[in-house]
Structures are given as C-alpha cells and as structure tokens.
C-alpha cells in the first residue's frame, strides 16, 4: 500500500493480557497525533492480546511512545519502530495454504520450509489449536512462474510423516 501522506512510517506492536479498549486507545493515539493507519492485524492468542499496525505519524515515534506509556504501565508490551520506505512489491501468484490434522511439533516449520523452497513469501498466517484439530491457514505469494502442483506435491511429502493434510489453492481474488 502506498503512503497516503508524507509522514514517518511506524510499526507499532502491543502484546499482553487482553481487556476491552486496547485497540481504541492505540488507534486514538495515532489519530490524535495526526497519523494515518495503513495496515493492522489484531488477534487473541490463548487469551493474550496481540496487535501489529503500520501507521504514518507526522510527529514521529517519540510522541506516540509518550501517548502509549499508560499501556506499558499495564504490563502490555508496546514497541514502536521506524520503518524505511519500501519499494512496491512485485505481484506474483497468490495462493491459499491450509494444513489440518492432529497437533504435533514441526507442522508450521515443515509447511513454511516447503513454501520457502519455492520462493513463496507468506503474507498472512494464522494457526489455531482446537480440541481435536490443529489448523494452519496462510496466504502465500509465489513467483509468477511457480508450478503450484509441484509445491503441492512437496507439501504432501513434507506433511505425511506429521500425519496432517495440506492443500494449496490459487487465490483468484484478493480480499483487499
């Protein structure tokens, strides 16, 4: 996504015990400082709040850090990092990877290693451990010339010893 305004680009992460209002406080701080929220992701991970966002903030990192100091006092970990301007990413072949089966160590490592061997860049990944099944869902961008059937075959081979199933499908439409 291109910058909307000519402002410093900041990555903000907030992690810790969940409670209502954290998202509202963080985004209000960005907005009150004249910032523009570009990308964000928030999730609860085993009852713990985890949020990452990218924002353009004209006054830079330090005023935002001061605005968020109360969250840090609540034992929430707050990190603010200035980011360099990145060139626009080349488009490629977007695919959706799903893996599911009984939980055991090494599932994410094996699946992501197979993707990486084919030049796949994971742009979104989530995992969940339910009462009976482990599920991984990822959006992956491969180089345009990638043969997804070869990647699928390699994923099947990598997942078989772990007792889980993998599926890799082209994603015809992006959500955003």
GROMACS elastic network, one bead per residue, 0.5 to 0.9 nm:
[ bonds ]
;  ai    aj funct       b0    kb
    1     4     6  0.87333   500
    1    38     6  0.75502   500
    1    39     6  0.83628   500
    1    88     6  0.77351   500
    2     5     6  0.89684   500
    2    38     6  0.87852   500
    2    88     6  0.77640   500
    3     6     6  0.68762   500
    3     7     6  0.80474   500
    3     9     6  0.83423   500
    3    38     6  0.78508   500
    3    56     6  0.74673   500
    4     7     6  0.85876   500
    4    36     6  0.77535   500
    4    38     6  0.83735   500
    4    56     6  0.81127   500
    5    35     6  0.89814   500
    5    36     6  0.78947   500
    5    56     6  0.71699   500
    5    58     6  0.86532   500
    6     9     6  0.88937   500
    6    56     6  0.78061   500
    6    58     6  0.77945   500
    7    35     6  0.81086   500
    7    36     6  0.89021   500
    7    55     6  0.89050   500
    7    56     6  0.51891   500
    7    57     6  0.56477   500
    7    59     6  0.79518   500
    7    60     6  0.79021   500
    8    55     6  0.81749   500
    8    56     6  0.53886   500
    8    57     6  0.56133   500
    8    58     6  0.59481   500
    8    59     6  0.76825   500
    8    60     6  0.58333   500
    8    61     6  0.81986   500
    8    82     6  0.71230   500
    8    83     6  0.77455   500
    8    84     6  0.85761   500
    8    85     6  0.88827   500
    9    54     6  0.69176   500
    9    55     6  0.57255   500
    9    57     6  0.65557   500
    9    58     6  0.86371   500
    9    60     6  0.80210   500
    9    61     6  0.89402   500
    9    81     6  0.86050   500
    9    82     6  0.59851   500
    9    83     6  0.54778   500
    9    84     6  0.72044   500
    9    85     6  0.75081   500
   10    53     6  0.81399   500
   10    54     6  0.56238   500
   10    55     6  0.53599   500
   10    56     6  0.61837   500
   10    57     6  0.70493   500
   10    60     6  0.76681   500
   10    61     6  0.68969   500
   10    80     6  0.65518   500
   10    81     6  0.55520   500
   10    83     6  0.55775   500
   10    84     6  0.88401   500
   11    52     6  0.70604   500
   11    53     6  0.57496   500
   11    55     6  0.66576   500
   11    79     6  0.79123   500
   11    80     6  0.56373   500
   11    81     6  0.50977   500
   11    82     6  0.63550   500
   11    83     6  0.66927   500
   12    26     6  0.89788   500
   12    51     6  0.79331   500
   12    52     6  0.56290   500
   12    53     6  0.52810   500
   12    54     6  0.63889   500
   12    55     6  0.78679   500
   12    78     6  0.72148   500
   12    79     6  0.56235   500
   12    81     6  0.65453   500
   12    82     6  0.89363   500
   13    50     6  0.74251   500
   13    51     6  0.55071   500
   13    53     6  0.65637   500
   13    77     6  0.76999   500
   13    78     6  0.56889   500
   13    79     6  0.51517   500
   13    80     6  0.66318   500
   13    81     6  0.87625   500
   14    22     6  0.87557   500
   14    26     6  0.86566   500
   14    49     6  0.75177   500
   14    50     6  0.58692   500
   14    51     6  0.51991   500
   14    52     6  0.66222   500
   14    53     6  0.89966   500
   14    71     6  0.85124   500
   14    72     6  0.88275   500
   14    76     6  0.64798   500
   14    77     6  0.54712   500
   14    79     6  0.65892   500
   15    18     6  0.84722   500
   15    48     6  0.70676   500
   15    49     6  0.54020   500
   15    51     6  0.64283   500
   15    52     6  0.87324   500
   15    75     6  0.89284   500
   15    76     6  0.55958   500
   15    77     6  0.50949   500
   15    78     6  0.67625   500
   15    79     6  0.89337   500
   16    47     6  0.88292   500
   16    48     6  0.53498   500
   16    49     6  0.52553   500
   16    50     6  0.67779   500
   16    74     6  0.88116   500
   16    75     6  0.68005   500
   16    77     6  0.61455   500
   16    78     6  0.89443   500
   17    47     6  0.68382   500
   17    49     6  0.57367   500
   17    50     6  0.88641   500
   17    74     6  0.88378   500
   17    75     6  0.78315   500
   17    76     6  0.68103   500
   18    22     6  0.78443   500
   18    44     6  0.75369   500
   18    47     6  0.63892   500
   18    48     6  0.52916   500
   18    50     6  0.84486   500
   18    76     6  0.88644   500
   19    22     6  0.67267   500
   19    49     6  0.79505   500
   20    23     6  0.80742   500
   20    24     6  0.86434   500
   21    24     6  0.51185   500
   21    25     6  0.61570   500
   21    26     6  0.87268   500
   22    25     6  0.51823   500
   22    26     6  0.62583   500
   22    27     6  0.86008   500
   22    49     6  0.86262   500
   22    71     6  0.81126   500
   23    26     6  0.53091   500
   23    27     6  0.60600   500
   23    28     6  0.83259   500
   23    42     6  0.82989   500
   23    51     6  0.80643   500
   24    27     6  0.53833   500
   24    28     6  0.58746   500
   24    29     6  0.85423   500
   25    28     6  0.51578   500
   25    29     6  0.62149   500
   25    30     6  0.88062   500
   25    68     6  0.80648   500
   25    71     6  0.86530   500
   26    29     6  0.52340   500
   26    30     6  0.65057   500
   26    31     6  0.87774   500
   26    67     6  0.86246   500
   26    68     6  0.70019   500
   26    71     6  0.87880   500
   27    30     6  0.50924   500
   27    31     6  0.61160   500
   27    32     6  0.84599   500
   27    37     6  0.76157   500
   28    32     6  0.57694   500
   28    33     6  0.84254   500
   29    32     6  0.51670   500
   29    33     6  0.62674   500
   29    34     6  0.88133   500
   29    35     6  0.83735   500
   29    64     6  0.66967   500
   29    67     6  0.61322   500
   29    68     6  0.71864   500
   30    33     6  0.54160   500
   30    34     6  0.66574   500
   30    36     6  0.69416   500
   30    37     6  0.73041   500
   30    55     6  0.74617   500
   30    56     6  0.84183   500
   30    57     6  0.67600   500
   30    64     6  0.68824   500
   30    67     6  0.87610   500
   31    34     6  0.50999   500
   31    36     6  0.65055   500
   31    37     6  0.78631   500
   31    57     6  0.84119   500
   32    35     6  0.71497   500
   33    57     6  0.67906   500
   33    58     6  0.73817   500
   33    59     6  0.69834   500
   33    63     6  0.78821   500
   33    64     6  0.74018   500
   34    56     6  0.86255   500
   34    57     6  0.63740   500
   34    58     6  0.65108   500
   34    59     6  0.80097   500
   35    55     6  0.65212   500
   35    56     6  0.53080   500
   35    58     6  0.62309   500
   35    59     6  0.83099   500
   36    54     6  0.87947   500
   36    55     6  0.54547   500
   36    56     6  0.51135   500
   36    57     6  0.64707   500
   36    58     6  0.89098   500
   37    40     6  0.76014   500
   37    53     6  0.73513   500
   37    54     6  0.62971   500
   37    56     6  0.65199   500
   37    57     6  0.85102   500
   38    53     6  0.74668   500
   38    54     6  0.55517   500
   38    55     6  0.52474   500
   38    56     6  0.72803   500
   39    52     6  0.83551   500
   39    53     6  0.55463   500
   39    54     6  0.51474   500
   39    55     6  0.71036   500
   40    51     6  0.73407   500
   40    52     6  0.56695   500
   40    54     6  0.62613   500
   40    55     6  0.86211   500
   41    50     6  0.82251   500
   41    51     6  0.56667   500
   41    52     6  0.53958   500
   41    53     6  0.62949   500
   42    49     6  0.74803   500
   42    50     6  0.56606   500
   42    52     6  0.64617   500
   42    53     6  0.83717   500
   43    48     6  0.82410   500
   43    49     6  0.61661   500
   43    50     6  0.53788   500
   43    51     6  0.64609   500
   44    47     6  0.55980   500
   44    48     6  0.53307   500
   44    50     6  0.61062   500
   44    51     6  0.87127   500
   45    48     6  0.50311   500
   45    49     6  0.64267   500
   45    50     6  0.69882   500
   45   128     6  0.87944   500
   46    49     6  0.85200   500
   49    76     6  0.87602   500
   54    83     6  0.89400   500
   56    60     6  0.83067   500
   57    60     6  0.55150   500
   57    61     6  0.75583   500
   57    64     6  0.81584   500
   58    61     6  0.89826   500
   59    62     6  0.78521   500
   59    63     6  0.66014   500
   59    64     6  0.80011   500
   60    63     6  0.65799   500
   60    64     6  0.70854   500
   60    82     6  0.79957   500
   61    64     6  0.53055   500
   61    65     6  0.60788   500
   61    66     6  0.87830   500
   61    80     6  0.64626   500
   61    81     6  0.72396   500
   61    82     6  0.68558   500
   62    66     6  0.62741   500
   62    67     6  0.86794   500
   62    80     6  0.85875   500
   63    66     6  0.50833   500
   63    67     6  0.62608   500
   63    68     6  0.87513   500
   64    68     6  0.62599   500
   64    69     6  0.86925   500
   64    80     6  0.81629   500
   65    68     6  0.51895   500
   65    69     6  0.61781   500
   65    78     6  0.81714   500
   65    79     6  0.81271   500
   65    80     6  0.69559   500
   66    69     6  0.52397   500
   66    70     6  0.83892   500
   67    70     6  0.74733   500
   67    71     6  0.88888   500
   68    71     6  0.55390   500
   68    72     6  0.69221   500
   68    78     6  0.75675   500
   69    72     6  0.51193   500
   69    73     6  0.64170   500
   69    74     6  0.89313   500
   69    78     6  0.81681   500
   70    74     6  0.65481   500
   70    76     6  0.89933   500
   71    74     6  0.51390   500
   71    75     6  0.69674   500
   71    76     6  0.56599   500
   71    77     6  0.77438   500
   71    78     6  0.72748   500
   72    75     6  0.52917   500
   72    77     6  0.57611   500
   72    78     6  0.59844   500
   73    76     6  0.70708   500
   73    77     6  0.89474   500
   74    77     6  0.86819   500
   75    78     6  0.89933   500
   83    86     6  0.84202   500
   86    89     6  0.82051   500
   90   143     6  0.88562   500
   91    94     6  0.84400   500
   91   141     6  0.78307   500
   91   142     6  0.87607   500
   91   143     6  0.80091   500
   91   144     6  0.77314   500
   92   141     6  0.57747   500
   92   142     6  0.56003   500
   92   143     6  0.50353   500
   92   145     6  0.83205   500
   92   146     6  0.89803   500
   93   140     6  0.81049   500
   93   141     6  0.54291   500
   93   143     6  0.60333   500
   93   145     6  0.79025   500
   93   146     6  0.74686   500
   93   170     6  0.73765   500
   93   171     6  0.81117   500
   94   139     6  0.70155   500
   94   140     6  0.57257   500
   94   142     6  0.63617   500
   94   143     6  0.88902   500
   94   144     6  0.87219   500
   94   169     6  0.87047   500
   94   170     6  0.60209   500
   94   171     6  0.54291   500
   94   172     6  0.75590   500
   94   173     6  0.86491   500
   94   174     6  0.81901   500
   95   138     6  0.83127   500
   95   139     6  0.58829   500
   95   140     6  0.52797   500
   95   141     6  0.63605   500
   95   142     6  0.76481   500
   95   148     6  0.84206   500
   95   168     6  0.64909   500
   95   169     6  0.53583   500
   95   172     6  0.81301   500
   96   137     6  0.71918   500
   96   138     6  0.57826   500
   96   140     6  0.62605   500
   96   141     6  0.89324   500
   96   167     6  0.79572   500
   96   168     6  0.56600   500
   96   169     6  0.53079   500
   96   170     6  0.62631   500
   96   171     6  0.59472   500
   97   111     6  0.89512   500
   97   136     6  0.77436   500
   97   137     6  0.56752   500
   97   138     6  0.50427   500
   97   139     6  0.63013   500
   97   140     6  0.71541   500
   97   166     6  0.71295   500
   97   167     6  0.56894   500
   97   169     6  0.66581   500
   97   170     6  0.89263   500
   98   135     6  0.72051   500
   98   136     6  0.55291   500
   98   138     6  0.65226   500
   98   139     6  0.89984   500
   98   165     6  0.81456   500
   98   166     6  0.56324   500
   98   167     6  0.52131   500
   98   168     6  0.65693   500
   98   169     6  0.87043   500
   99   107     6  0.83074   500
   99   108     6  0.87791   500
   99   111     6  0.80580   500
   99   134     6  0.79547   500
   99   135     6  0.56924   500
   99   136     6  0.50019   500
   99   137     6  0.66373   500
   99   138     6  0.89145   500
   99   159     6  0.84882   500
   99   164     6  0.67210   500
   99   165     6  0.55052   500
   99   167     6  0.64144   500
   99   168     6  0.88556   500
  100   103     6  0.84538   500
  100   133     6  0.66390   500
  100   134     6  0.54691   500
  100   136     6  0.64212   500
  100   137     6  0.88310   500
  100   164     6  0.55786   500
  100   165     6  0.54754   500
  100   166     6  0.67003   500
  100   167     6  0.89914   500
  101   104     6  0.88923   500
  101   132     6  0.82317   500
  101   133     6  0.52611   500
  101   134     6  0.54302   500
  101   135     6  0.68904   500
  101   162     6  0.87298   500
  101   163     6  0.67136   500
  101   165     6  0.63353   500
  102   132     6  0.67706   500
  102   133     6  0.50378   500
  102   134     6  0.57177   500
  102   135     6  0.88101   500
  102   162     6  0.86187   500
  102   163     6  0.71004   500
  102   164     6  0.66783   500
  103   107     6  0.78905   500
  103   129     6  0.73029   500
  103   132     6  0.82618   500
  103   133     6  0.63669   500
  103   134     6  0.50932   500
  103   135     6  0.85399   500
  103   162     6  0.87965   500
  103   163     6  0.89164   500
  103   164     6  0.84183   500
  104   107     6  0.67295   500
  104   134     6  0.84201   500
  104   162     6  0.72091   500
  104   163     6  0.87616   500
  105   108     6  0.81504   500
  105   109     6  0.85677   500
  105   162     6  0.84174   500
  106   109     6  0.51355   500
  106   110     6  0.59353   500
  106   111     6  0.84682   500
  106   162     6  0.77131   500
  107   110     6  0.53961   500
  107   111     6  0.61730   500
  107   112     6  0.85551   500
  107   136     6  0.86717   500
  107   159     6  0.72933   500
  107   162     6  0.68617   500
  107   164     6  0.79952   500
  108   111     6  0.52463   500
  108   112     6  0.59545   500
  108   113     6  0.83241   500
  108   127     6  0.86046   500
  108   136     6  0.75153   500
  109   112     6  0.54174   500
  109   113     6  0.59936   500
  109   114     6  0.86622   500
  110   113     6  0.51896   500
  110   114     6  0.63223   500
  110   115     6  0.87903   500
  110   155     6  0.82230   500
  110   158     6  0.62616   500
  110   159     6  0.71295   500
  110   162     6  0.89677   500
  111   114     6  0.53183   500
  111   115     6  0.64312   500
  111   116     6  0.87684   500
  111   155     6  0.64260   500
  111   158     6  0.70643   500
  111   159     6  0.71569   500
  111   166     6  0.82891   500
  112   116     6  0.60687   500
  112   117     6  0.86504   500
  112   120     6  0.86217   500
  112   122     6  0.80612   500
  113   116     6  0.50148   500
  113   117     6  0.62133   500
  113   118     6  0.89328   500
  114   117     6  0.52856   500
  114   118     6  0.69561   500
  114   120     6  0.86676   500
  114   151     6  0.72902   500
  114   154     6  0.66145   500
  114   155     6  0.60822   500
  114   158     6  0.73429   500
  115   118     6  0.55320   500
  115   119     6  0.67292   500
  115   120     6  0.50990   500
  115   121     6  0.76441   500
  115   122     6  0.81750   500
  115   140     6  0.80354   500
  115   142     6  0.84513   500
  115   151     6  0.70538   500
  115   154     6  0.88338   500
  115   155     6  0.78764   500
  116   120     6  0.50086   500
  116   121     6  0.68879   500
  116   122     6  0.85011   500
  117   120     6  0.73231   500
  117   151     6  0.88208   500
  118   142     6  0.73011   500
  118   143     6  0.82092   500
  118   146     6  0.72894   500
  118   147     6  0.89616   500
  118   151     6  0.69455   500
  119   141     6  0.84104   500
  119   142     6  0.59216   500
  119   143     6  0.65069   500
  119   146     6  0.83702   500
  120   140     6  0.59285   500
  120   141     6  0.54788   500
  120   143     6  0.70098   500
  120   146     6  0.89100   500
  121   139     6  0.84968   500
  121   140     6  0.54368   500
  121   141     6  0.51353   500
  121   142     6  0.63133   500
  121   143     6  0.88318   500
  122   125     6  0.69132   500
  122   138     6  0.67160   500
  122   139     6  0.59179   500
  122   141     6  0.64422   500
  122   142     6  0.87683   500
  123   138     6  0.74462   500
  123   139     6  0.56218   500
  123   140     6  0.57246   500
  123   141     6  0.70116   500
  124   137     6  0.81507   500
  124   138     6  0.53772   500
  124   139     6  0.50634   500
  124   140     6  0.72194   500
  125   136     6  0.72453   500
  125   137     6  0.57489   500
  125   139     6  0.64841   500
  125   140     6  0.86645   500
  126   135     6  0.82317   500
  126   136     6  0.58285   500
  126   137     6  0.54579   500
  126   138     6  0.64166   500
  127   134     6  0.73108   500
  127   135     6  0.54920   500
  127   137     6  0.63735   500
  127   138     6  0.86208   500
  128   133     6  0.82625   500
  128   134     6  0.58525   500
  128   135     6  0.53128   500
  128   136     6  0.66776   500
  128   137     6  0.89181   500
  129   132     6  0.78164   500
  129   133     6  0.61033   500
  129   135     6  0.64796   500
  129   136     6  0.89482   500
  130   133     6  0.52256   500
  130   134     6  0.61239   500
  130   135     6  0.79918   500
  131   134     6  0.84333   500
  134   164     6  0.88043   500
  139   171     6  0.84076   500
  141   144     6  0.85846   500
  142   145     6  0.80234   500
  142   146     6  0.62725   500
  142   148     6  0.87067   500
  143   146     6  0.55830   500
  144   147     6  0.87317   500
  146   149     6  0.88103   500
  146   150     6  0.83348   500
  146   151     6  0.81674   500
  147   150     6  0.55253   500
  147   151     6  0.67100   500
  147   152     6  0.88772   500
  148   152     6  0.60347   500
  148   153     6  0.85706   500
  148   168     6  0.73345   500
  148   169     6  0.78003   500
  148   170     6  0.78563   500
  149   153     6  0.61897   500
  149   154     6  0.86731   500
  149   168     6  0.82951   500
  150   153     6  0.50924   500
  150   154     6  0.62849   500
  150   155     6  0.86086   500
  151   154     6  0.51166   500
  151   155     6  0.61267   500
  151   156     6  0.86565   500
  151   168     6  0.79415   500
  152   156     6  0.61855   500
  152   157     6  0.87127   500
  152   166     6  0.76864   500
  152   167     6  0.68354   500
  152   168     6  0.59024   500
  152   169     6  0.87062   500
  153   156     6  0.51146   500
  153   157     6  0.63841   500
  153   158     6  0.87081   500
  154   157     6  0.51213   500
  154   158     6  0.61524   500
  154   159     6  0.85590   500
  155   158     6  0.50144   500
  155   159     6  0.59348   500
  155   160     6  0.84150   500
  155   165     6  0.87551   500
  155   166     6  0.64478   500
  155   167     6  0.80831   500
  155   168     6  0.84931   500
  156   159     6  0.52140   500
  156   160     6  0.59370   500
  156   164     6  0.87315   500
  156   165     6  0.70722   500
  156   166     6  0.62352   500
  156   167     6  0.82670   500
  157   160     6  0.54686   500
  157   161     6  0.76726   500
  158   161     6  0.67699   500
  158   162     6  0.77002   500
  159   162     6  0.52392   500
  159   163     6  0.64104   500
  159   164     6  0.55700   500
  159   165     6  0.64130   500
  159   166     6  0.68532   500
  160   163     6  0.51764   500
  160   164     6  0.62108   500
  160   165     6  0.72697   500
  161   164     6  0.79567   500
  162   165     6  0.88464   500
  171   174     6  0.69983   500
  173   176     6  0.86361   500
